[in-house]
């Protein structure tokens, strides 16, 4: 994996990476794992923000 881009925001830092995987099935598995983790993080942040916004 090679980091090809870094973007800093107010609270977070985002990274763009280039993956070099020889096997298509390994690449799909890795992409699926990354996507699952990103979705979990998004849902957690969204639920935490809604809890804060409510009185």
N, C-alpha and C positions, 0 to 999 in steps of 0.2 A: 504494500500500500504506500502511495506517495501523496503527501499533502500538496495540493496544487493551488489552493486558495484559502485565505483566512479573512474573515469579515467580523469586525468587532461591532457589537451593538451596545446599548445602554447596560443591559444586565448579562448578556451572553456573548460568547464568541462562537462563530460558526466556521466550520471547516469544509472545504471541498477536497475530495480525495480521488485518486485514480487507483483502481484496483486491477491488479494483473493476476488473474486466475487462469490456470491452464484448462481446467475442466468446466464445461457448461453447467453441469449439475452442481458443482461446488460453488460456482458463481451465483446461481439462482438461490441456493441455500443461504449464502452470505447476504445477498440482497434482501431476502425475506426476513432474516434475522434483524438486519438494520432497520427495515421498514417497521417491523413489530415494535422495536424499541422506540423509534421515533413516534409512533402512534401512542404508545403508553405514556411517553413524556408529554405529548400534546394534551392527552386526556387529563393527566394529573395536573398540569398547569391550568387547564381550563376549569377544572373542578375547584382548584384552590382559589382562582380568581373569582369565581362565582360565590364561594363561601365568604370571601373578603368583602365583596360588593353588597351582600345582603346584611341587613341590620340584625 
